[in-house]
Amino acid sequence: MKTEKIKGPASYFPSIEKTYGRPVAEWQELVRKHYPAKHMELVAMLKSEHGMGHGHANAIVAHTLAEDKQAAS
């Protein structure tokens, strides 16, 4: 039985949790507290205020925005 490989932003989550020591849900909560900021403003906030790398910050923001957009529809 083959395990399906995680693709897209979620593929970064194990690395994000290991690198920054906080679960992804906490990062998503932090992003949501800064709404209605734009995507790149949220990425910049994670980078400048929390020292997150661009790829990791972008993955958190993209996944959170997509999840919230889907929930709203």
C-alpha positions as CSV (number, residue, x, y, z in Angstrom):
1,M,0.0,0.0,0.0
2,K,1.4,3.3,-1.1
3,T,1.2,6.4,1.2
4,E,0.2,9.5,-0.8
5,K,2.8,12.2,-0.5
6,I,1.6,15.5,0.9
7,K,1.9,18.2,-1.7
8,G,1.6,22.0,-1.6
9,P,1.9,24.2,1.5
10,A,1.2,21.4,4.0
11,S,4.3,19.6,2.9
12,Y,6.3,22.2,4.8
13,F,4.4,21.7,8.1
14,P,6.6,19.1,9.8
15,S,9.7,21.2,9.1
16,I,7.9,24.4,10.3
17,E,6.9,22.7,13.6
18,K,10.4,21.3,14.1
19,T,12.2,24.5,13.2
20,Y,10.1,27.0,15.1
21,G,8.8,24.7,17.9
22,R,5.1,25.6,17.6
23,P,2.3,23.6,16.1
24,V,0.9,24.8,12.7
25,A,-2.4,25.6,14.3
26,E,-0.8,28.3,16.5
27,W,0.8,29.9,13.4
28,Q,-2.5,29.9,11.7
29,E,-4.2,31.5,14.7
30,L,-1.5,34.2,14.6
31,V,-2.1,34.8,10.9
32,R,-5.9,35.1,11.5
33,K,-5.4,37.7,14.2
34,H,-3.8,39.9,11.6
35,Y,-6.7,39.8,9.1
36,P,-7.7,41.5,6.9
37,A,-4.1,41.9,5.9
38,K,-3.0,40.9,2.4
39,H,-1.1,37.7,1.7
40,M,2.4,39.3,1.4
41,E,1.7,41.5,4.5
42,L,1.0,38.3,6.5
43,V,4.2,36.7,5.1
44,A,6.2,39.8,6.0
45,M,4.8,39.8,9.6
46,L,5.8,36.2,10.1
47,K,9.3,36.9,8.8
48,S,10.0,40.1,10.6
49,E,8.2,39.4,14.0
50,H,8.9,35.7,14.3
51,G,12.1,35.1,12.2
52,M,10.4,32.7,9.9
53,G,11.9,32.0,6.5
54,H,10.1,33.1,3.4
55,G,9.1,29.7,2.2
56,H,7.7,28.6,5.6
57,A,5.9,31.9,6.1
58,N,4.4,31.7,2.6
59,A,3.3,28.1,3.2
60,I,1.5,29.0,6.4
61,V,-0.3,32.0,4.9
62,A,-1.3,30.3,1.7
63,H,-2.7,27.3,3.5
64,T,-4.6,29.4,6.1
65,L,-6.1,31.7,3.4
66,A,-7.1,28.7,1.3
67,E,-8.7,27.0,4.3
68,D,-10.6,30.1,5.3
69,K,-11.8,30.8,1.7
70,Q,-13.0,27.2,1.4
71,A,-14.8,27.4,4.8
72,A,-16.5,30.6,3.8
73,S,-18.0,29.2,0.6
